[in-house]
């Protein structure tokens, strides 16, 4: 199964900030939205996706292969 890029970015950003709870706080997202995004039931809105990319950029995580 191929993972949508939004899901992969969400997972990586959560790893960078120390977990989904901290990511939820940083994104100012509801618990319900976070669960839906994590499970792939919905894709994060563009504004949220851009915040996720910004988190990865600030951490120097873009352009690196994901940890296995």
C-alpha positions in Angstrom: 0.0 0.0 0.0 1.4 3.4 -1.0 1.0 6.0 1.7 -0.2 9.5 0.7 2.5 12.2 1.0 0.3 14.1 3.5 0.3 11.1 5.8 4.0 10.6 5.6 4.6 14.3 6.3 2.3 14.2 9.3 4.0 11.1 10.7 7.5 12.6 10.2 6.5 16.0 11.8 5.0 14.1 14.8 8.3 12.3 15.2 10.3 15.6 15.0 8.2 17.4 17.6 8.0 14.5 20.0 4.6 12.9 19.3 1.1 13.5 18.0 0.0 15.4 21.1 2.7 18.0 20.7 2.0 18.2 17.0 -1.7 18.7 17.7 -0.9 21.6 20.0 1.5 23.2 17.5 -1.1 22.9 14.7 -3.9 24.1 17.0 -5.9 21.2 15.6 -8.8 19.3 17.2 -8.3 15.8 18.5 -10.9 14.6 16.0 -9.1 16.2 13.1 -5.8 14.7 14.2 -7.3 11.2 14.5 -8.8 11.5 11.0 -5.6 12.7 9.5 -3.5 10.0 11.2 -5.9 7.2 10.1 -6.1 8.6 6.6 -9.8 9.3 6.8 -9.2 12.8 5.7 -6.3 14.9 4.4 -5.1 17.9 6.3 -6.1 21.2 4.8 -3.5 23.0 2.8 -2.8 25.5 5.6 -2.1 22.6 8.0 0.0 20.8 5.4 2.1 23.9 5.0 2.7 24.1 8.7 3.8 20.5 8.7 6.3 21.2 5.9 7.5 24.2 7.9 8.1 22.1 11.0 10.2 19.7 8.8 12.1 22.5 7.2 12.9 24.1 10.6 14.2 20.7 11.8 16.3 20.1 8.7 14.3 17.0 7.8 13.4 17.8 4.2 15.5 16.0 1.6 16.5 13.2 4.0 15.4 9.7 3.6 12.9 8.7 6.3 14.2 6.6 9.2 13.3 3.0 8.9 
